[in-house]
């Protein structure tokens, strides 16, 4: 018995000595010329997505990670836990399990941290339908196929608070279920590709409204609401800086496609990335009949000209419906973005971006927005995904 206790103590000491956590800090700051629709970044100087992360292998079976995020909203600083999860390291047969709070792996961009993006913010359709990036408390089962071509499938279950529609009186405690698959490979030494499909079932995704709600809304906006949509409805205003999804539905579908090129397969000095996604949410209301859908897409092209300089262009559209009493109000947004960035190293980036917005139904639609942003990484951080 004593011998067993001594061996256990020695083993625990060895594991503790090998425990070397990775600490990281992401500094994100900006100057923005004006407010814009569906944006988390406000006019003037401000902080963006500041992250503090700790990660390590807990032992030979488990990995753990914590990410805390600092936001600024209405001149107030908010701290939020974005990730706090454990993940298995040694399950057989290509399986892995993740549990806690983490980014959902639906779509192409959602599972990536925003500091790795090539533009100041996520596309408009992401900001509208996923709150820029959807993370939640839950569990994931993932399986990597034993094939020469990369192929993974997975499923998740979440609480769903960040995807909850307005007006629900008795939401389900486990509200979101997802399923996704991604497949990719190399055409040759210089060209690679990835395709993906995702499905999100949101039990709390259909909004609940009543005629009384419509009457109150009409009275509140009787002096400004002329159906021209030159100004936003209350939905677009109250949630313009929300980190939750603003436009939901019971069934959401996502299709993604990515193509990458690098001369001789060396991405360090020069590369080109083309990517795009389409998102569609159906069954958006429990009380209003109709086949309206919240939907949108983006297409992105980023060219790294040298090891330090990159340019990019992105175009996206979003169309959503806000429930008012017994009918919907349509809201549209089109967004064109052009950026140039300079990176002294893998850990520092300065980005200048011009954004042009047009549309109806949202507050703060500005034709021209200029943003100067820096993103700096202190310490180790996770390798960027494909």
C-alpha positions as CSV (number, residue, x, y, z in Angstrom):
1,X,0.0,0.0,0.0
2,X,2.8,2.4,1.0
3,X,4.7,1.5,-2.2
4,X,1.7,2.2,-4.3
5,X,1.2,5.6,-2.6
6,X,4.9,6.5,-3.2
7,X,4.7,5.5,-6.9
8,X,1.5,7.6,-7.3
9,X,3.2,10.6,-5.6
10,X,6.3,10.3,-7.8
11,X,4.1,10.0,-10.9
12,X,2.1,13.1,-9.9
13,X,5.4,15.0,-9.3
14,X,6.7,14.1,-12.7
15,X,3.5,15.2,-14.4
16,X,3.6,18.5,-12.5
17,X,7.2,19.1,-13.5
18,X,6.3,18.5,-17.2
19,X,3.3,20.9,-16.9
20,X,4.3,23.9,-19.0
21,X,1.2,26.0,-19.8
22,X,1.1,28.4,-22.7
23,X,0.1,32.0,-21.9
24,X,-1.0,34.4,-24.6
25,X,-2.3,38.0,-24.8
26,X,-3.9,39.4,-28.0
27,X,-4.1,43.2,-28.1
28,X,-6.6,44.6,-30.6
29,X,-7.2,48.3,-30.9
30,X,-8.6,50.6,-33.6
31,X,-9.7,54.0,-34.8
32,X,-12.9,54.0,-36.7
33,X,-14.2,57.0,-38.7
34,X,-17.9,56.4,-38.0
35,X,-20.4,53.9,-36.6
36,X,-21.7,51.2,-38.9
37,X,-24.5,48.7,-39.1
38,X,-24.2,45.4,-37.1
39,X,-20.8,46.4,-35.8
40,X,-19.3,45.7,-32.5
41,X,-16.7,48.4,-33.1
42,X,-17.8,52.0,-32.2
43,X,-16.7,55.3,-33.7
44,X,-13.4,56.7,-32.6
45,X,-10.6,55.1,-30.6
46,X,-11.4,51.8,-28.9
47,X,-10.5,48.3,-28.0
48,X,-11.5,45.4,-30.1
49,X,-11.3,41.7,-29.3
50,X,-8.6,41.6,-26.5
51,X,-7.9,38.0,-25.5
52,X,-6.0,36.5,-22.5
53,X,-5.5,32.8,-22.9
54,X,-4.0,29.9,-21.0
55,X,-3.7,26.4,-22.5
56,X,-1.8,23.2,-21.8
57,X,-1.9,19.4,-21.8
58,X,-3.3,18.5,-18.4
59,X,-1.8,15.0,-18.6
60,X,-1.5,12.3,-21.3
61,X,-5.3,12.1,-21.7
62,X,-6.6,15.6,-21.4
63,X,-5.9,19.1,-22.8
64,X,-7.4,22.3,-21.3
65,X,-7.8,25.9,-22.4
66,X,-9.2,29.2,-21.1
67,X,-9.7,32.3,-23.0
68,X,-11.0,35.5,-21.5
69,X,-12.1,38.5,-23.7
70,X,-12.3,42.2,-23.0
71,X,-14.8,44.3,-24.9
72,X,-15.7,47.9,-25.0
73,X,-19.4,48.9,-25.3
74,X,-20.9,52.3,-24.6
75,X,-17.7,53.4,-23.0
76,X,-17.8,50.5,-20.6
77,X,-15.3,47.7,-20.4
78,X,-16.8,44.2,-20.3
79,X,-15.0,40.9,-19.5
80,X,-16.3,37.7,-20.8
81,X,-15.2,34.0,-20.7
82,X,-15.1,32.9,-24.3
83,X,-13.5,29.5,-23.8
84,X,-13.1,27.2,-20.8
85,X,-12.9,23.6,-22.0
86,X,-11.2,20.3,-21.8
87,X,-10.5,18.0,-24.7
88,X,-9.5,14.3,-24.9
89,X,-6.1,13.5,-26.4
90,X,-6.0,9.7,-26.6
91,X,-9.3,8.4,-27.6
92,X,-9.0,5.5,-30.1
93,X,-10.1,5.4,-33.7
94,X,-9.9,9.1,-34.6
95,X,-12.5,10.2,-32.0
96,X,-12.2,13.2,-29.7
97,X,-14.5,14.8,-27.2
98,X,-14.6,18.5,-26.1
99,X,-16.6,19.8,-23.1
100,X,-17.1,23.1,-21.5
101,X,-17.4,26.5,-23.3
102,X,-15.9,26.7,-26.8
103,X,-16.3,27.9,-30.3
104,X,-18.7,25.9,-32.4
105,X,-17.0,24.3,-35.5
106,X,-19.9,25.1,-37.9
107,X,-18.9,27.0,-41.0
108,X,-15.4,28.0,-42.0
109,X,-14.7,31.2,-39.9
110,X,-16.7,30.4,-36.8
111,X,-14.2,28.0,-35.2
112,X,-11.4,30.4,-35.6
113,X,-10.5,33.2,-33.3
114,X,-11.1,36.7,-34.7
115,X,-7.5,37.9,-34.3
116,X,-6.6,35.5,-37.1
117,X,-9.0,37.2,-39.5
118,X,-7.8,39.2,-42.5
119,X,-10.4,41.9,-42.0
120,X,-11.4,44.2,-39.1
121,X,-14.6,42.3,-38.4
122,X,-16.5,39.2,-39.5
123,X,-18.7,39.4,-42.5
124,X,-22.2,41.0,-42.1
125,X,-24.0,37.6,-42.3
126,X,-21.8,36.3,-39.5
127,X,-22.5,39.4,-37.3
128,X,-26.2,39.1,-37.9
129,X,-26.8,35.3,-37.6
130,X,-23.9,34.1,-35.4
131,X,-23.1,37.1,-33.2
132,X,-19.8,37.3,-35.1
133,X,-18.7,33.9,-33.8
134,X,-20.9,31.5,-31.9
135,X,-19.5,30.0,-28.7
136,X,-21.5,28.4,-25.9
137,X,-21.5,25.8,-23.1
138,X,-21.8,22.3,-24.4
139,X,-20.1,19.2,-25.6
140,X,-18.7,18.0,-29.0
141,X,-17.9,14.7,-30.5
142,X,-15.5,14.7,-33.5
143,X,-14.3,12.0,-35.8
144,X,-11.5,12.2,-38.3
145,X,-11.9,9.6,-41.1
146,X,-9.1,7.2,-41.8
147,X,-8.7,8.4,-45.4
148,X,-5.9,9.9,-47.5
149,X,-8.0,13.0,-48.0
150,X,-8.7,15.0,-44.9
151,X,-12.3,14.4,-43.9
152,X,-13.9,15.1,-40.5
153,X,-17.4,14.9,-39.1
154,X,-18.8,16.1,-35.8
155,X,-21.8,16.9,-33.8
156,X,-22.4,19.3,-30.9
157,X,-25.0,20.1,-28.2
158,X,-25.1,23.5,-26.6
159,X,-27.2,25.5,-24.1
160,X,-28.1,27.9,-26.8
161,X,-28.4,31.1,-24.8
162,X,-26.5,33.2,-27.5
163,X,-28.8,31.9,-30.2
164,X,-32.1,32.5,-28.4
165,X,-34.8,34.3,-30.3
166,X,-36.8,37.2,-28.8
167,X,-40.0,36.7,-26.9
168,X,-39.5,33.2,-25.6
169,X,-41.1,32.5,-22.2
170,X,-39.9,29.0,-21.6
171,X,-36.7,28.3,-23.6
172,X,-35.2,24.8,-23.6
173,X,-32.1,24.4,-21.5
174,X,-30.3,22.4,-24.3
175,X,-31.4,24.5,-27.2
176,X,-28.8,24.0,-30.0
177,X,-27.7,20.9,-31.8
178,X,-25.2,21.0,-34.7
179,X,-23.7,18.6,-37.2
180,X,-20.9,19.3,-39.7
181,X,-18.5,17.8,-42.1
182,X,-15.4,19.2,-43.7
183,X,-13.3,17.6,-46.5
184,X,-10.2,18.9,-48.1
185,X,-6.9,18.1,-49.7
186,X,-4.2,19.2,-52.2
187,X,-4.7,19.5,-55.9
188,X,-0.9,19.6,-56.2
189,X,2.1,21.1,-54.4
190,X,0.8,24.7,-54.8
191,X,-3.0,24.4,-54.6
192,X,-5.2,23.1,-51.8
193,X,-8.9,23.2,-51.1
194,X,-11.6,22.6,-48.5
195,X,-15.4,22.2,-48.6
196,X,-17.8,22.0,-45.8
197,X,-21.5,21.7,-44.9
198,X,-23.0,22.5,-41.5
199,X,-26.5,22.2,-39.9
200,X,-27.7,23.9,-36.7
201,X,-30.9,23.0,-35.1
202,X,-32.1,25.8,-32.7
203,X,-35.0,24.7,-30.5
204,X,-35.2,28.3,-29.2
205,X,-34.7,30.0,-32.6
206,X,-38.2,31.0,-33.6
207,X,-39.4,34.3,-32.3
208,X,-42.7,34.9,-30.5
209,X,-44.6,38.0,-31.1
210,X,-48.2,39.2,-30.6
211,X,-50.5,41.9,-31.9
212,X,-50.0,43.8,-28.6
213,X,-46.2,43.9,-29.3
214,X,-46.9,45.4,-32.7
215,X,-49.2,48.0,-31.2
216,X,-46.6,49.0,-28.6
217,X,-43.9,49.2,-31.3
218,X,-46.1,51.3,-33.5
219,X,-46.8,53.8,-30.8
220,X,-43.2,54.0,-29.9
221,X,-42.1,54.8,-33.4
222,X,-45.2,56.6,-34.7
223,X,-43.2,59.8,-35.4
224,X,-40.2,58.2,-37.1
225,X,-41.5,55.0,-38.7
226,X,-42.7,55.7,-42.2
227,X,-41.8,52.2,-43.7
228,X,-39.1,53.8,-45.8
229,X,-36.6,52.0,-43.6
230,X,-34.2,55.0,-43.8
231,X,-33.7,54.4,-40.1
232,X,-33.4,51.2,-38.2
233,X,-36.2,49.4,-36.3
234,X,-35.7,48.8,-32.6
235,X,-34.2,45.4,-33.3
236,X,-31.4,46.8,-35.3
237,X,-30.6,49.5,-32.8
238,X,-30.9,47.7,-29.5
239,X,-28.7,44.9,-30.6
240,X,-26.3,46.7,-32.9
241,X,-23.4,45.8,-30.6
242,X,-24.7,42.6,-29.2
243,X,-22.4,39.5,-29.0
244,X,-25.5,37.3,-29.5
245,X,-27.2,36.3,-32.7
246,X,-29.7,38.9,-33.8
247,X,-31.4,36.9,-36.6
248,X,-32.2,33.3,-35.8
249,X,-34.4,30.4,-37.0
250,X,-35.0,26.8,-36.0
251,X,-33.0,25.4,-38.9
252,X,-29.8,27.0,-40.1
253,X,-27.7,25.6,-43.0
254,X,-24.1,26.7,-43.9
255,X,-22.0,25.9,-47.0
256,X,-18.3,26.8,-47.2
257,X,-15.6,26.6,-49.8
258,X,-11.9,27.6,-49.5
259,X,-9.0,27.5,-52.0
260,X,-5.4,28.4,-51.3
261,X,-2.4,28.9,-53.5
262,X,1.3,29.3,-52.6
263,X,4.3,29.0,-54.9
264,X,6.0,25.7,-54.3
265,X,3.7,25.2,-51.3
266,X,5.6,27.8,-49.2
267,X,3.0,30.1,-47.5
268,X,5.6,32.3,-45.7
269,X,6.4,34.8,-48.5
270,X,3.5,34.7,-50.9
271,X,0.0,33.2,-51.0
272,X,-3.6,33.7,-52.1
273,X,-6.7,32.6,-50.3
274,X,-10.2,32.6,-51.8
275,X,-13.1,31.8,-49.5
276,X,-16.9,32.1,-49.3
277,X,-19.8,30.9,-47.2
278,X,-23.6,30.9,-47.6
279,X,-25.9,30.9,-44.5
280,X,-29.6,30.4,-44.4
281,X,-32.0,30.2,-41.4
282,X,-35.5,28.9,-41.8
283,X,-38.6,28.7,-39.5
284,X,-37.9,32.1,-38.0
285,X,-41.2,32.7,-36.2
286,X,-43.7,30.6,-34.3
287,X,-46.5,33.1,-34.6
288,X,-46.2,34.6,-38.1
289,X,-47.0,32.4,-41.1
290,X,-44.7,32.7,-44.2
291,X,-41.6,31.3,-45.8
292,X,-39.3,34.2,-45.1
293,X,-35.7,33.2,-44.4
294,X,-32.7,35.0,-42.9
295,X,-29.9,34.5,-45.3
296,X,-26.6,35.9,-46.6
297,X,-23.2,35.2,-48.0
298,X,-19.7,36.6,-48.4
299,X,-16.9,36.1,-50.9
300,X,-13.3,37.0,-49.8
301,X,-10.0,37.2,-51.6
302,X,-6.7,37.9,-49.7
303,X,-3.3,38.1,-51.4
304,X,-0.1,38.1,-49.4
305,X,2.3,39.9,-51.7
306,X,5.4,39.5,-49.6
307,X,6.2,38.2,-46.1
308,X,5.0,41.5,-44.6
309,X,2.4,43.0,-47.0
310,X,-1.1,41.7,-47.9
311,X,-4.2,43.1,-49.6
312,X,-7.7,41.9,-49.6
313,X,-11.2,42.4,-50.8
314,X,-14.5,41.1,-49.5
315,X,-18.1,41.5,-50.6
316,X,-21.1,40.3,-48.6
317,X,-24.9,40.6,-48.4
318,X,-27.4,39.9,-45.7
319,X,-31.2,39.9,-45.8
320,X,-33.2,39.4,-42.5
321,X,-36.7,39.7,-41.2
322,X,-37.7,41.3,-37.9
323,X,-41.1,40.1,-36.5
324,X,-43.6,42.8,-35.7
325,X,-47.0,41.6,-34.5
326,X,-48.5,39.7,-37.3
327,X,-46.0,40.6,-40.0
328,X,-42.3,40.9,-40.8
329,X,-40.1,43.9,-41.6
330,X,-37.4,43.2,-44.1
331,X,-33.9,44.4,-43.5
332,X,-31.0,44.4,-46.1
333,X,-27.3,45.1,-45.9
334,X,-24.7,45.1,-48.6
335,X,-21.0,45.5,-47.6
336,X,-17.8,45.9,-49.7
337,X,-14.5,45.9,-47.9
338,X,-10.9,46.6,-49.0
339,X,-7.9,46.3,-46.8
340,X,-4.1,46.5,-46.8
341,X,-2.1,45.1,-43.9
342,X,1.5,45.2,-42.8
343,X,2.9,42.5,-40.5
344,X,6.4,43.0,-39.2
345,X,6.2,39.4,-37.9
346,X,3.7,36.6,-37.3
347,X,2.9,38.4,-34.0
348,X,2.2,41.9,-35.2
349,X,-0.2,43.3,-37.8
350,X,-1.4,46.9,-38.7
351,X,-4.4,47.1,-41.0
352,X,-6.1,49.9,-42.9
353,X,-9.5,49.1,-44.2
354,X,-12.2,50.9,-46.2
355,X,-15.8,49.7,-45.9
356,X,-18.8,50.7,-47.9
357,X,-22.3,49.9,-46.7
358,X,-25.7,50.2,-48.4
359,X,-29.1,48.8,-47.3
360,X,-32.4,49.4,-45.6
361,X,-33.7,48.8,-42.1
362,X,-30.5,49.1,-40.0
363,X,-29.3,52.0,-38.0
364,X,-25.9,53.4,-38.7
365,X,-25.7,52.4,-42.3
366,X,-22.8,54.5,-43.6
367,X,-21.7,54.7,-47.1
368,X,-18.0,55.1,-46.2
369,X,-16.1,53.9,-43.2
370,X,-12.3,53.9,-42.7
371,X,-10.7,51.9,-39.9
372,X,-7.1,51.7,-38.7
373,X,-6.5,48.6,-36.6
374,X,-3.6,46.9,-34.8
375,X,-3.5,43.3,-33.7
376,X,-0.5,42.2,-31.5
377,X,0.2,38.8,-30.0
378,X,2.2,38.4,-26.9
379,X,3.3,34.9,-26.0
380,X,2.4,31.6,-27.7
381,X,-0.9,31.1,-29.4
382,X,-2.6,28.3,-31.3
383,X,-1.6,27.6,-34.8
384,X,-4.0,29.0,-37.4
385,X,-6.3,26.5,-39.1
386,X,-6.6,25.9,-42.8
